[in-house]
Amino acid sequence: MAKILILGAGVMGTAITMPMTYNGHAVHLVGTHLDGDIIKEIHENRIHPRLEVQINETVIPHTYDRLGEALEGVDLVVLGVNSHGIDWAAEMLGPRLSSHTPVVLLTKGLAGDDQNLYILPDVLRKGLPSHSRNQAQVAAIGGPSIASELAALRHTCVVLAGSDQALLEEIAGLLRTPYYHIWTSTDLIGVEVCVALKNLYALAVGLVQGWLEKEGEADNGAAMHNTASAIFAQTLWEIGYLVEYLGGQRSSVYTLPGAGDLYATCQSGRNSRMGRLVGLGMSYREAKAKYMPEDTVEGAELALAIGPTIETLIDQEELDVAAVPLLRTVIDIV
């Protein structure tokens, strides 16, 4: 049995407590400074207010001010913060975390500084104290994993990626269950680029649903599956181009982190819903304000985070403008 700490009590951070408790691990769920109401709800009735499932009695909830106490003797740290919280997480963990304790990211996203693109494990590592930065053992989970399905114990297949194959197998052994299936990969860059960009491109695939509702089915009942499929295919090609540009392996695009995660996101989620609203003719700003004011649309957040850097790289001829037309279209929409 291991002691596992999860930082971030959102839907995915909480959902992953299910396979952990199934395997008998001691799980400590630490909310961020934004998760106070969630932690209170779990304390009082063991229900996560957004997942609407019963949290196992063995999961110990903590507010973020008790992070140091919860970290004592921990074997594994899992990050479930959102992409904006990576720097905060590094600041919170840095002084308290042993460099020998592995950290696994559930967080999806990329960062840009107007000159370069970065995967979030590198952002986390950069935010740690200099003496532990190079020794930190950082891995990430990617693949089609909808939190509500994982919380309901539905079969889920993911990839655990990192640089140390032996460590990956050790961590995967802690988390695998008869319904939570884990493969391992040393292509950390490829996996992270895939699972980040799929949110942005799901906006584009979601557009088609809005177009269909505007135009209506044809007289013979025809929908627009051809159009959606073409956008889906272009998405995979562009993600493959960007994966290779950043030094990853294109094979990740055509397995769980790429095609698998993109499919799940297009079938269900906030990004597809936003795409539908834009396809109906609304601007992104209007759709967000009227219909999704409390929702974080990860694809749109990513477009804002990397859009200026993408344009700089194109201007510098680092990226081929003809290779990413759909990416630029979605960035322009947002």
C-alpha positions in Angstrom: 0.0 0.0 0.0 1.3 3.5 -0.9 0.5 6.9 0.4 -0.6 9.1 -2.5 -1.4 12.8 -2.4 -3.5 14.5 -5.0 -3.2 18.3 -5.3 -6.4 19.7 -6.9 -9.9 18.6 -6.0 -11.5 19.2 -9.4 -13.4 16.5 -11.3 -10.3 14.6 -12.6 -8.3 14.9 -9.4 -11.1 13.5 -7.5 -12.1 10.8 -10.0 -8.7 9.3 -10.0 -9.1 8.6 -6.3 -11.4 5.7 -7.4 -8.7 3.3 -8.8 -6.3 4.4 -6.0 -8.7 3.4 -3.2 -9.7 0.3 -5.2 -6.1 -0.8 -4.8 -6.0 0.0 -1.1 -3.8 3.0 -1.1 -3.9 5.8 1.5 -5.2 8.8 -0.5 -5.0 12.4 0.6 -7.0 14.9 -1.5 -5.7 18.4 -1.1 -7.8 21.2 -2.6 -6.3 24.3 -4.1 -7.1 27.8 -2.8 -10.1 27.7 -5.2 -11.4 24.3 -3.9 -12.6 25.2 -0.4 -16.3 24.5 -1.1 -15.5 21.2 -2.7 -13.3 20.1 0.3 -16.1 21.2 2.7 -18.7 19.2 0.8 -16.6 16.1 0.8 -15.9 16.5 4.5 -19.6 16.9 5.2 -21.3 14.3 3.0 -18.6 12.5 1.0 -20.1 13.8 -2.3 -18.2 15.8 -4.9 -20.6 18.6 -6.0 -19.7 18.4 -9.7 -19.0 14.6 -10.1 -22.1 13.8 -8.0 -20.6 10.5 -6.8 -19.8 9.1 -3.4 -16.2 9.5 -2.5 -14.6 6.5 -0.7 -14.4 6.9 3.0 -10.7 6.2 3.0 -10.0 9.4 1.0 -8.8 12.1 3.4 -9.7 15.6 2.2 -7.5 18.6 3.2 -7.5 22.3 2.6 -4.4 23.7 0.9 -3.0 25.2 4.1 -2.4 21.6 5.3 -0.4 20.6 2.3 2.9 20.3 4.3 1.3 17.9 6.8 -0.3 15.8 4.1 3.0 15.5 2.2 4.7 13.7 5.1 5.8 10.2 4.1 4.1 10.5 0.7 5.1 8.0 -2.1 3.5 9.7 -5.1 2.1 13.2 -5.8 -0.6 13.6 -8.5 -1.3 17.1 -9.9 -5.0 17.8 -10.7 -4.8 21.6 -10.9 -5.8 23.4 -14.0 -3.2 24.7 -16.5 -3.1 28.1 -14.9 -2.2 26.5 -11.6 1.1 24.8 -12.6 3.2 27.7 -11.3 1.2 27.8 -8.1 1.7 24.1 -7.6 5.4 24.3 -8.2 5.6 27.2 -5.6 3.6 25.2 -3.1 5.4 21.9 -3.6 8.9 23.1 -4.1 10.0 23.8 -0.5 8.2 20.7 0.8 8.6 17.9 -1.8 11.5 15.5 -1.7 13.3 15.3 -5.1 12.9 11.5 -4.8 9.1 11.7 -4.8 7.6 11.3 -8.3 5.0 13.7 -9.5 2.4 12.7 -12.1 0.5 15.4 -14.0 -3.2 15.1 -14.9 -3.1 18.7 -16.0 -3.3 19.3 -19.8 -2.0 22.3 -21.7 1.0 24.0 -23.3 2.7 27.3 -22.5 4.2 29.9 -24.8 6.5 32.8 -24.1 6.2 34.4 -27.6 9.4 32.6 -28.7 9.0 28.9 -27.7 6.3 26.4 -26.8 6.7 24.3 -23.6 5.0 21.2 -22.3 3.6 21.6 -18.7 6.0 19.0 -17.1 8.8 21.3 -18.1 6.9 24.4 -16.8 6.5 22.6 -13.5 10.1 21.6 -13.3 11.2 25.1 -14.1 9.1 26.4 -11.2 10.8 24.1 -8.6 13.8 25.3 -6.6 17.1 25.1 -8.5 18.6 22.5 -6.3 15.8 20.0 -7.0 14.9 21.0 -10.6 17.1 18.5 -12.4 16.4 15.6 -9.9 12.6 15.9 -10.0 10.9 12.8 -11.4 8.0 14.1 -13.5 5.5 12.0 -15.5 2.1 12.6 -17.0 -1.1 10.7 -17.7 -2.8 11.2 -21.1 -5.5 9.6 -23.1 -9.3 9.4 -23.3 -10.4 9.7 -19.7 -13.6 11.6 -19.0 -13.8 12.2 -15.3 -17.4 11.2 -14.8 -16.8 7.9 -16.5 -13.7 7.1 -14.5 -15.6 8.0 -11.3 -18.4 5.6 -12.4 -15.8 2.9 -12.8 -16.2 2.7 -16.6 -13.4 1.0 -18.5 -10.8 3.7 -19.2 -7.5 3.3 -21.2 -4.7 5.8 -20.7 -0.9 6.3 -21.3 1.5 7.1 -18.5 4.5 9.0 -20.0 7.9 9.9 -18.7 11.6 9.5 -19.2 12.3 6.6 -16.8 10.7 3.4 -18.0 11.3 1.5 -14.7 9.6 4.3 -12.8 6.7 4.3 -15.2 6.1 0.6 -14.6 6.3 1.1 -10.9 3.7 3.9 -10.9 1.5 2.1 -13.4 1.5 -0.9 -11.0 0.1 1.3 -8.2 -2.8 2.6 -10.3 -3.9 -0.2 -12.6 -7.2 -1.9 -11.8 -9.5 -4.3 -13.8 -11.2 -1.2 -15.3 -8.4 1.4 -15.3 -5.9 0.3 -17.9 -2.5 1.9 -18.3 0.1 1.7 -21.0 3.5 3.3 -20.6 5.5 5.5 -23.0 8.8 7.4 -22.9 7.4 9.9 -25.5 6.5 12.5 -22.9 6.6 15.3 -25.4 4.4 13.6 -27.9 1.8 12.5 -25.3 1.6 16.0 -23.7 1.3 17.8 -27.0 -1.5 15.5 -28.2 -3.6 15.7 -25.0 -3.2 19.5 -24.9 -4.0 20.3 -28.5 -7.0 18.0 -28.7 -9.0 20.5 -26.5 -8.3 23.3 -29.0 -9.1 21.2 -32.1 -12.3 19.8 -30.5 -13.7 23.4 -30.9 -13.2 23.0 -34.6 -14.9 19.6 -34.8 -17.8 21.0 -32.7 -18.4 23.8 -35.1 -20.1 21.2 -37.5 -22.9 20.5 -35.0 -23.8 24.2 -34.9 -23.7 24.4 -38.7 -26.0 21.4 -39.0 -28.5 22.9 -36.6 -28.4 26.2 -38.6 -28.9 24.5 -42.0 -31.0 21.5 -40.9 -30.7 18.0 -42.3 -31.1 17.6 -46.0 -34.3 16.5 -47.5 -33.0 12.9 -47.6 -32.0 13.1 -43.9 -28.3 13.6 -44.6 -26.3 15.2 -41.8 -22.7 16.5 -41.9 -20.5 13.5 -40.8 -18.4 14.0 -43.9 -17.5 17.6 -42.9 -16.8 16.6 -39.2 -14.6 13.7 -40.3 -12.6 15.9 -42.7 -11.9 18.4 -39.8 -11.0 15.4 -37.5 -8.5 14.1 -40.1 -7.0 17.6 -40.6 -6.7 17.8 -36.8 -4.6 14.6 -36.5 -2.3 15.7 -39.4 -1.7 19.1 -37.7 -1.1 17.6 -34.3 1.4 15.2 -35.9 3.2 18.1 -37.5 3.4 20.0 -34.1 4.4 16.9 -32.2 7.4 16.3 -34.5 8.3 20.0 -34.5 8.6 19.9 -30.7 10.6 16.7 -30.7 7.9 14.1 -30.0 7.0 10.9 -31.9 4.2 11.0 -34.4 3.1 7.5 -33.3 1.5 9.0 -30.2 -0.9 10.9 -32.4 -2.5 7.8 -33.8 -2.9 6.0 -30.4 -4.6 6.8 -27.1 -3.2 10.3 -26.5 -4.0 11.6 -29.9 -6.8 10.0 -31.9 -8.3 8.3 -28.8 -8.4 11.4 -26.6 -9.6 13.6 -29.5 -12.5 11.2 -30.2 -13.6 11.3 -26.6 -13.4 15.0 -26.4 -15.4 15.5 -29.6 -18.1 13.2 -28.3 -18.5 15.0 -24.9 -17.1 18.0 -23.2 -17.0 21.8 -22.9 -14.8 22.3 -25.9 -17.3 20.6 -28.3 -20.2 22.5 -26.7 -18.4 25.8 -27.3 -17.7 24.8 -30.9 -21.4 24.2 -31.5 -22.3 27.6 -30.2 -19.8 29.3 -32.5 -21.0 27.2 -35.3 -24.5 28.5 -34.7 -23.1 32.0 -35.5 -22.1 33.4 -32.1 -18.8 35.0 -31.4 -16.7 33.2 -28.8 -17.1 36.1 -26.4 -20.9 36.1 -26.8 -21.2 32.3 -26.4 -19.0 32.3 -23.3 -20.9 35.1 -21.6 -24.4 33.8 -22.3 -24.1 30.1 -22.1 -20.8 29.0 -20.4 -19.9 31.8 -18.0 -18.8 29.5 -15.2 -17.1 26.9 -17.5 -13.4 26.7 -18.2 -13.1 26.0 -22.0 -9.6 24.4 -22.1 -9.3 24.7 -25.8 -9.9 28.4 -25.7 -7.6 28.9 -22.8 -4.9 27.1 -24.8 -5.6 29.2 -27.9 -5.0 32.4 -25.8 -1.9 30.9 -24.1 -0.1 29.8 -27.3 -1.6 32.0 -30.0 1.0 34.8 -30.0 3.8 32.3 -29.9 2.4 30.4 -32.9 2.3 33.6 -34.9 5.8 34.5 -33.9 7.1 31.1 -34.9 5.3 31.4 -38.3 6.8 34.9 -38.8 10.2 33.5 -38.1 9.6 30.6 -40.5 10.1 28.1 -37.7 6.6 26.8 -38.4 5.2 26.3 -41.9 2.1 28.5 -42.2 0.6 26.0 -44.7 0.8 23.2 -42.1 -1.4 24.7 -39.4 -4.4 26.4 -41.1 -7.0 24.9 -38.7 -4.9 25.8 -35.7 -4.8 29.4 -36.8 -8.5 29.5 -37.6 -9.4 28.3 -34.0 -7.0 30.8 -32.5 -8.6 33.6 -34.6 -12.1 32.5 -33.5 -11.1 32.8 -29.8 
